[in-house]
């Protein structure tokens, strides 16, 4: 997957949220850029790990924090055996209300 050439967004509520690491804020911003194409982000943890030089474990944990704080919503699709076939990450339009 090539690097996105879209603008990213880092909203003030994310930027100043003390619960988030600087990397979580950067990852959120990248997710917003990838949402510009389809309305959601379908990048894998492998993709983000490669882009940012981080481990898949770090990416997974950071995505989890963004979901737990309400800034993103994750939709996982599974096959009949329960294996993950796709993941869509949606940026929450009302992140501050969702986090409170």
N, C-alpha and C positions, 0 to 999 in steps of 0.2 A: 504494500500500500504506500503510495507516494506521500510525501509531506504535504499537508494542506496549504493552499495558497489563499485561504480565506482569512478575514480578520477574526480575531478572537475577542471575547468580551470577559471582563473581570468586573462584576458588579460591586458596588460599594459594600453591600452586606457580606459578600464573600471576602473581599479584600480586607475588611476590618474585623472579621470573625476570629477572635483569639483562640478558638478551639481548633482552627486549621493551621497546619504547617505551611511554610512557604511553598513547599512542593505540592501540597494539596491545592493551593490556590493556582499554581501554574498548571497542574493537571486539569482542573476545572476549566481554566481558560482554553486549553487545547481541546477539551471536549466540546466547548461552545463553538470553536472553529469547525470541528468535524460535523457538528449538527447543521451547519449551514447548507450542506449539500442535500441531505435527505430529510431533515427535520429531526433526526436522531443520530446518535453516534453508534456505529457498529464495530469500532476498532477493538481488537483483542488486547488482552494483557501483554501478550508477546509483542504486539506493535508498540504499545506504550513503553515497554521495557527497553526495546531497541531504540526508540526515539530519544528517551531520556537517560539511557545508560543505568537503569535501575533493575533490580530483580523483579521477577513476576510476583513474588511474595509482597514486595513493597508496593507494587502497583495495586494488587488485590486489596491490601490493607487500606491504601489511600482511597481507592474507589469506595470501599466500605464506609470509611469516615464521611465521605461526601454524601453517600446515601443516608447514613445514620443522622446526619445533620440536616437533611431535607433539601440539599441543593441539587441532587440528581435523583432520578427514579430509574431503576433497572428492571428490564423485562427480559426474562430468560426463556428461550424456547428449547424444548427437549423432545427427543424422539421417543418411540414406544418403549425403549429400554431404559429411559431416564437420562440418557447422555445429552449433554448440552449441544445443541446444533447451531444456536445463534444467541446473540445478546444485543439488546438495544438499550442505549443509555439516553434518557430524556433529561433535558435541563428543565428544572422546575421554574416556571415563570414567577411564582409567588414564593420564592425560597425563604424569605424572612418569616412569612406567616407559617410555612410548613415547619420551620425549625423551632418555633416558639411553643 
